[in-house]
Amino acid sequence: MVLVRRLALLALGLQVLLVVSGTAVRVTGSGLGCPTWPRCTGGSLTNTAALGSHGYIEFGNRLLAVVMEAVGIALVLAVRRHVPQHTRLALVQAAVVPLQAIIGGLLVLSGLNPYVLILHFLTSFPLVYGAAALVQRLHDPRNANGSVEGSRNRSGSVDHRVQALLSGALVASTALALVLGTLVTGTGPHAGDPKVDRLPFSPRDVTQLHADAVYLLVGLVVAALILMPTRWTAILAGLVLAQAAIGYWQYFTGVPPLLVGLHVLGATLLFTTASWIQLSTRRATPVPPERSATPILA
C-alpha cells in the first residue's frame, strides 16, 4: 500500500509539474521548438542542437509526458494488485495522458492554434482531479467520527448538504476562473511563438470576465472559512490572495513571463486544493444510524 500511495502522490505531483512545464514552453516562445509531431523534427525523434534552447524546452515537456505515462502504467499495476476497487481511477491517469499527448501533437501540427492550446491546457485538470480523488481514497481522510476535520463552527455542526454544495461551488468557480484565464492568455502576448494568431476578443473584456469569476471565488472562499473552517480552506484562502496579488502585479507590469508561470502554478494549486476540499466532503458523508432492533411499542 505504501508503494501505491507514493505512486498516486507522484502522479498528482507530475500533473502539476506538466502544467508548469507547458507554461514554460509557452512563455519562452518554444511552442514550435519541435516543429513536428510525433517526431521532434522530420528526421529525429529527439531535439537537435540546431533547434537551440527552444528545442530543449519543448522536447523536455514531451519527455515529461512520457514519464507521466510510465508512472500511470505502474500505478494501474500496483492498484490492481493491492486495491483493485480503485482501478478505474488509476486507469484515468494511464489512459488520458496519451490523449493529452495527441492533443499536444495536434497543437504543433496546427501551428499552435489558440483553441487547441486552450483544450491542451484544460485537459490537465480532469487528470489533477482524478489523481487527487485516488490519493483521497487511498489515505481515507475521514477522522474517527466520520466527518470532515474541522467542519464545525461556533454555532455548531454544519449540515453536510451545505458543505457538499459549497465545496462543489468552490471547484466549479475555480474551473470557471481557469477557463476564462485561458481566454485572457489567448489574447495576451505569450502564445508560444511570436507568429501565432491571437483570439479575436478584447483583452480588456476577457480580463474583466476573469476578474468577475475570481470575485465570485473570493466570496465562496469567505463562506467556506465561516462554515467549514479547516486547514485546507485556510490554505485555499491564502492561495486566492496570492493569486490576486500576482494577477494585479502582472497586469500592471506588462505580463512578464516569470509572473505568468507563477500565476499558472498558483491556479493549478488552487484547483487542486479546491478539489481536495470537495473530495474530502464527499468522503465524509454521514453514515445513517442503524435501525434499532428493539420493537417500537404502540
Stockholm file with secondary structure:
# STOCKHOLM 1.0

chainA/1-298         MVLVRRLALLALGLQVLLVVSGTAVRVTGSGLGCPTWPRCTGGSLTNTAALGSHGYIEFGNRLLAVVMEAVGIALVLAVRRHVPQHTRLALVQAAVVPLQAIIGGLLVLSGLNPYVLILHFLTSFPLVYGAAALVQRLHDPRNANGSVEGSRNRSGSVDHRVQALLSGALVASTALALVLGTLVTGTGPHAGDPKVDRLPFSPRDVTQLHADAVYLLVGLVVAALILMPTRWTAILAGLVLAQAAIGYWQYFTGVPPLLVGLHVLGATLLFTTASWIQLSTRRATPVPPERSATPILA
#=GR chainA/1-298 SS CHHHHHHHHHHHHHHHHHHHHHHHHHHTTCTTSSCSSSSSBTTBSSCCGGGHHHHHHHHHHHHHHHHHHHHHHHHHHHHHHHCGGGHHHHHHHHHHHHHHHHHHHHHHHTTSCHHHHHHHHHTHHHHHHHHHHHHHHHHCCCCTTSSCTTCEETTEECCHHHHHHHHHHHHHHHHHHHHHHHHHHHHSSCSSSTTCCCCSSCHHHHHHHHHHHHHHHHHHHHHHHHHSCCHHHHHHHHHHHHHHHHHHHHHHTTCCHHHHHHHHHHHHHHHHHHHHHHHHHHHTCCCCCCCCSSCCCC
#=GC SS_cons         CHHHHHHHHHHHHHHHHHHHHHHHHHHTTCTTSSCSSSSSBTTBSSCCGGGHHHHHHHHHHHHHHHHHHHHHHHHHHHHHHHCGGGHHHHHHHHHHHHHHHHHHHHHHHTTSCHHHHHHHHHTHHHHHHHHHHHHHHHHCCCCTTSSCTTCEETTEECCHHHHHHHHHHHHHHHHHHHHHHHHHHHHSSCSSSTTCCCCSSCHHHHHHHHHHHHHHHHHHHHHHHHHSCCHHHHHHHHHHHHHHHHHHHHHHTTCCHHHHHHHHHHHHHHHHHHHHHHHHHHHTCCCCCCCCSSCCCC
//
